[in-house]
């Protein structure tokens, strides 16, 4: 029970971090999405290495990396996770830069529904009556928004599926979060450097101090919540992790409306109301279950 409560707290911190990060990426609006993705990968890798050295876990990192290299199936899973998170990062940044943060938020509202499917199929997780009711309301909200907009939300669907697959892989990885993230970013670093050197023609020396600090900070903004997510995925069910995720797109949606002033109609609000009701039901169900467990103890 303590691990589950710890996992919920870690997941909440992770998703709050992610929700607020949309405002951070907007500060780097002068960059195209692919260039910013490359900087994000490079500085994330640098941050991970510095973090591991600072906490004195370099030997642990090296031993786990060697273990993964000798397990080809494990290595392929991490490389697949690397591809999924790269797609997710790029598309999320692209949505922010093109003033489509609301569409990105919808993707992360859809994400928990995909999580539920993966949790039921791959992890044999069960749903209680409150979670089923939450799922129904969330599904109604998502379907309504798809019908209301009259377009297939390919950006939202891609964000949802890519992150759900990434999370499903991370849940089964019994290695330190920093090791997993190190291996995920390692093969992407040389590709990112090559792109910036030969196809983007950018030079860090020419950037203003503010821009350089923001780019360096992008590594922290990326790596910290991913490590929190990896840890939370190991401690709580995938279904529960998915529903807690609603915190992140809700924060992003408010930022899109009130800070970035993206177009938002009353019709869209109706769809999101169904989703917020789903969050409320799930929260009440989780609270009652936790209270009952503690009472029985």
Steps between C-alpha positions, in 0.01 A plus 500: 500500500784738585659433161169570326456830684859590421439412136191722485691797647789448257256475209324822606832688519594363158179608330492842664855547373396396149190720500698811591781420254288608201557863601876432512515370141310805379791715620713326236257583220775628268616141441336251267368182663771266367789724610350541845453124522870451427606748768257336740656158441860623532450699820284225652786256449750745653271556800459126559876445500553793740216381724636146524849628584365738765305229684792257478321237290739482207596138578132404518435667165793323333407159640137534391598622153727196459216275616260653247753472216531125565121457500400563137126483566530754781717723280249489213221599740697804618584600143132472407417716803758749373323523163159541663608780736685679217183504290306622801751777581514625142125510449437667837753773423354538149150549643623767740699687232204499259249614767326163522558435870129424545534215248804373691296512821230289334767242416590466866132481589470206259818343638342352816241322286782334307668424834187320619498282188870417537458440874215255443673317213865485606496537879170321576389792717141520621260794512261569788156653441625856561784462252264354239263796545794739472608330178150531353479875570851558365422303185180699444694825535771396255249372241297820533807715438588294192146538360480869592825594326408288197860390452697191585743624768812333364729714713308415816477129417871478420593673826273265695613175340872582499503593869283206603733256327797675660343472844404136453862412423631703794266324744676168446853637525650409836800729467570846638308777318822688425650189337200455275501866400876489439464209258195657332678826423847360424434389136313824430781731611734449198206530261396826667854639484533410131170670419591820685848515343420420138131566442411779740813717500456622856779600736451512876766772522272735305204464735407755766564397860126471564450266204800289596375466858155395376651239268715358780195501726308298241707200609375536858142565388516180295694259721354568846132422422601198290692354793203571727271332247723192480494464878124554526436241226684243712298573813135533391266336250507617140128585512549721807806662345297581191218671687738709712643620169187712447667757727758583231273578201260693725783732603614526136146576387468787749836634383387476136180693571603760755870551423533427127140607417438210264153469346264316733125474448208410725453182298849381593432585863210251504731221390759584762231511770436129443872436544518707818203306642695182426798640691277589796342153513839333479641726773211423737530127430875502565459703821231268636707192424807649669296607806341155530841330479648723769193444722538122470866530600 
